Amino acid sequence: MIKINGERIETEELPLLAYLLEHGYNPKRIAVECNEEIIPKSAYDTCILRDGDVIEIVGLVGGG
Amino acid sequence: MNNDKFILGGKEFDSRFILGSGKYSMELIKAAVENAGAQIITLAVRRTNTKASENILDFIPDNVTLLPNTSGARDAKEAVRIARMSRELGCGNFVKIEIMKDSKYLLPDNNETIKATEILAKEGFVVLPYMYPDLYAARALQDAGAAAVMPLASPIGSNKGLATKEFIQILIDEIDLPIIVDAGIGRPSQACEAMEMGCAAVMANTAIATAGNIPLMASAFKNAIEAGRAGYLAGLGRVLERGAAASDPLTGFLRD
């Protein structure tokens, strides 16, 4: 199970870039964290998410 | 006034108005930025999904410096995480530290803010900590490497004005960093007053976002901040302890 933005995905392995593109994310407009560590954009295409990983995908919104 | 630059984190700004981008409809954000003449805009970092069709960055002019905040952080560790994510988002190295555990009054936790400031300044961030105006905390923030100090005027989003005026004045007088009033400024006159006191800049969001006419209020704040700055630079006239002092020649009208 991999958790992405709180949602559980029942899979053992998931290539990050394929997931992002499949879900319509623009890699330039997001930051991705795996188990509280930033994944650099340069590593998106080689990063494979594993069972137990907790992923956060964040972007910018209006705020003070 | 033309050479009166606001220097922050090694960058030069002509505007001393930092505009928050929360609570607007996307169409109004651009008008607010333009009418405010703001060169620094705050943003927040949140979980994203691709269902939202509009991205706020499409509405902010390219020459504006982005100032992501760490809102949502309850301690230093979370603030550091958010700051690192914001840098990865391409925001540059400016960050406004905002740490609060209290969800009723939204008051900043100065102790955690000092901890986060120290970590992030060492990592090369230009750290702008939102804080409760306390002299000891401001000194500790300065020692921790803050680029400015951002004391609150009154609770966030309250539009109540300079409730902490006396304590902000102490920071202006004692802290050798730009003092940027953040939170609670509700009217142009209050922004003007903060600038007259010697604040380096004013940050406002709710005052503009909840105004009847957003572009007009953005422009009113711009003018007020410029007027207050000019007043500060000019040096305010003295206040009499008591009595009066005539402004007219002290001769009687048509009499000897």
Interface residues (C-beta under 8 A of the other chain):
Chain A: N5 G6 H23 G24 Y25 K28 R29 I30 A31 V32 E33 E36 I38 P40 K41 E56 I57 V58 G59 L60 V61 G62 G63 G64
Chain B: G20 S21 G22 K23 Y24 I29 T42 L43 A44 V45 R46 R47 T48 N49 T50 N55 I56 L57 L66 P68 N69 S71 R81 R84 M85 S86 E88 L89 G90 C91 I156 G157 A183 M203 N205 T206
